[in-house]
């Protein structure tokens, strides 16, 4: 494998790990940034899967080989889906911020209560 391929593979790994890290945060804006970064990582990994995504549709005229349009269609679909999800999450984060001027996801008190019920009690 040549050096640019390794650099791109490393870039995809960094993008995926950064995106998942941001998704696990409590701030909704960080979650939105995580989704955006994961979308970019998905697009870049689609470009890495097939070398034909960078080729023109007709390589050598009418009788020549034709590049595969599927990776190009998948990349375009991934861009559109990422745009739609990002728009929805930005609207959701804005609505939450309007409610209490804070975009932090609060701790779920019911989950904590159920967690305390399942813990074994000390008999000492």
C-alpha positions in Angstrom: 0.0 0.0 0.0 1.4 3.4 -0.9 1.9 6.3 1.6 -1.2 8.5 0.6 -3.4 5.5 1.2 -2.0 5.0 4.7 -2.4 8.7 5.4 -6.1 8.7 4.3 -6.8 5.5 6.3 -5.3 7.2 9.4 -7.4 10.3 8.7 -10.5 8.2 8.5 -9.6 6.5 11.8 -9.0 9.9 13.5 -12.3 11.3 12.1 -14.3 8.3 13.3 -12.7 8.3 16.7 -13.2 12.1 17.2 -16.8 11.9 16.0 -17.7 9.0 18.4 -15.9 10.8 21.2 -18.0 14.0 20.6 -21.2 11.9 20.3 -20.7 10.7 23.9 -20.5 14.2 25.4 -23.4 15.9 27.3 -23.4 19.1 25.2 -25.8 19.0 22.3 -23.5 21.2 20.1 -20.7 18.7 20.6 -23.1 15.9 19.6 -24.0 17.9 16.4 -20.3 18.4 15.6 -19.8 14.6 16.2 -22.5 13.8 13.7 -20.9 16.2 11.1 -17.4 14.7 11.6 -18.9 11.1 11.3 -20.5 12.2 8.1 -17.2 13.4 6.7 -15.5 10.2 7.9 -18.2 8.2 6.1 -17.7 10.2 2.9 -13.9 9.8 3.0 -14.2 6.1 3.7 -16.5 5.7 0.6 -13.9 7.4 -1.4 -11.3 5.0 -0.1 -13.3 1.9 -0.9 -13.3 2.4 -4.7 -10.7 4.2 -6.8 -13.4 4.6 -9.5 -15.1 7.4 -7.6 -12.5 9.8 -8.8 -12.7 8.7 -12.5 -14.9 10.2 -15.1 -18.0 8.2 -16.2 -16.6 7.4 -19.6 -12.9 6.6 -19.6 -11.9 6.2 -23.2 -14.9 7.2 -25.3 -18.0 5.2 -26.4 -16.4 1.7 -26.5 -14.1 2.1 -23.4 -14.7 1.0 -19.9 -17.2 2.8 -17.7 -16.5 3.6 -14.1 -18.8 2.3 -11.5 -21.5 4.9 -10.5 -22.5 3.2 -7.2 -19.7 4.8 -5.0 -20.6 8.2 -6.4 -24.3 7.7 -5.7 -23.5 6.4 -2.2 -21.3 9.5 -1.5 -24.0 11.8 -2.7 -26.6 10.0 -0.6 -24.4 10.2 2.5 -23.9 13.9 2.0 -27.6 14.5 1.7 -28.4 12.4 4.8 -25.7 14.1 6.8 -27.1 17.5 5.9 -30.6 16.5 6.9 -29.6 15.0 10.2 -27.4 18.0 11.0 -30.2 20.4 10.2 -32.6 18.5 12.5 -30.1 18.3 15.3 -29.3 22.0 15.1 -33.0 22.8 15.3 -33.3 20.5 18.3 -30.3 22.0 20.0 -31.7 25.5 19.4 -35.1 24.5 20.9 -33.4 23.1 24.0 -31.2 26.2 24.3 -34.3 28.5 24.1 -35.9 26.6 27.0 -33.1 27.1 29.6 -30.2 28.9 27.9 -28.1 25.7 28.3 -27.4 22.9 25.8 -26.3 20.4 28.4 -28.3 17.1 28.6 -29.4 16.8 32.2 -28.8 13.6 34.2 -31.7 11.3 34.2 -32.9 11.0 37.8 -35.1 8.0 37.1 -32.2 6.0 35.8 -30.2 6.8 38.9 -33.1 5.7 41.1 -33.5 2.4 39.3 -29.7 1.9 39.6 -29.8 2.4 43.3 -32.7 -0.2 43.6 -30.7 -2.8 41.8 -27.6 -2.4 44.1 -27.2 -5.0 46.8 -27.7 -3.6 50.3 -25.1 -4.0 53.0 -26.2 -6.3 55.8 -23.5 -5.1 58.2 
